[in-house]
Amino acid sequence: LANMIKHPTLAARSLSNHHWSERTIIGLVMQSLDNSLTTYRKPGGIGKGLLTARQGHGAPNPTQIPEATRSATLLAEEINGFAG
């Protein structure tokens, strides 16, 4: 949200899906913790049939990986973009 406030034009442009694949870099970070996600389809109600995930076996999954956040921020600075 802070980036959206600092750069409203970029934020508005990022909402467009026109040529999104030409404007996007996807970074993958792996970790060595013993945890997992289990995917399943929602059985009923709102969102019935949609694929979702829940905590699997092992330690709880982290909500944020600090190294990944730092890497995304450094990359965004290098290419004059924003991490999101």
C-alpha positions in Angstrom: 0.0 0.0 0.0 2.9 2.4 0.7 4.1 2.0 -2.9 0.6 2.7 -4.2 0.6 6.0 -2.3 4.1 6.9 -3.3 3.5 6.0 -7.0 -0.2 6.3 -7.9 0.4 6.3 -11.6 2.4 3.1 -11.5 -0.2 1.6 -9.2 -3.0 2.5 -11.6 -1.0 1.1 -14.6 -0.3 -2.1 -12.7 -4.0 -2.8 -12.4 -4.3 -3.2 -16.2 -3.8 -6.7 -17.5 -2.8 -5.5 -21.0 0.6 -7.0 -21.8 1.1 -8.0 -18.1 3.5 -10.8 -19.0 5.8 -8.3 -20.6 5.8 -6.1 -17.5 6.2 -8.9 -14.9 9.1 -10.7 -13.3 8.3 -13.7 -11.1 10.8 -14.5 -8.4 10.8 -17.9 -6.7 12.3 -18.4 -3.2 12.7 -21.8 -1.7 13.2 -22.6 2.0 14.6 -25.6 3.9 11.9 -25.8 6.5 9.8 -28.9 6.8 6.3 -27.7 6.1 3.8 -28.0 3.3 0.5 -26.8 1.8 -2.4 -29.1 0.9 -4.5 -28.0 -2.1 -8.1 -28.9 -2.5 -11.3 -27.7 -4.2 -13.8 -25.8 -2.1 -16.8 -28.1 -1.5 -19.7 -25.7 -1.5 -21.1 -22.3 -0.9 -19.4 -19.2 -2.3 -16.4 -20.2 -4.3 -17.6 -23.8 -4.8 -15.1 -25.7 -6.9 -12.3 -23.2 -6.6 -8.8 -24.4 -5.9 -7.5 -23.3 -2.5 -4.9 -24.4 0.0 -4.5 -25.1 3.8 -1.7 -25.9 6.1 -0.2 -29.3 5.5 2.1 -31.4 7.6 5.2 -30.0 9.4 5.9 -26.6 10.9 3.5 -23.8 10.2 4.1 -22.0 6.9 5.6 -18.5 7.3 3.5 -15.6 6.3 6.6 -13.7 5.1 10.1 -14.7 4.3 12.4 -11.7 5.0 15.0 -12.8 2.5 12.4 -12.9 -0.2 11.1 -9.5 0.6 14.6 -8.0 0.6 15.4 -9.7 -2.7 12.2 -8.4 -4.3 12.9 -4.9 -3.1 16.5 -4.9 -4.4 15.3 -6.2 -7.8 12.6 -3.5 -7.9 15.1 -0.8 -7.2 17.5 -2.2 -9.9 14.8 -2.1 -12.6 13.0 1.0 -11.4 9.9 -0.9 -10.6 8.1 -1.9 -7.4 7.8 -5.1 -5.5 4.3 -6.4 -5.0 
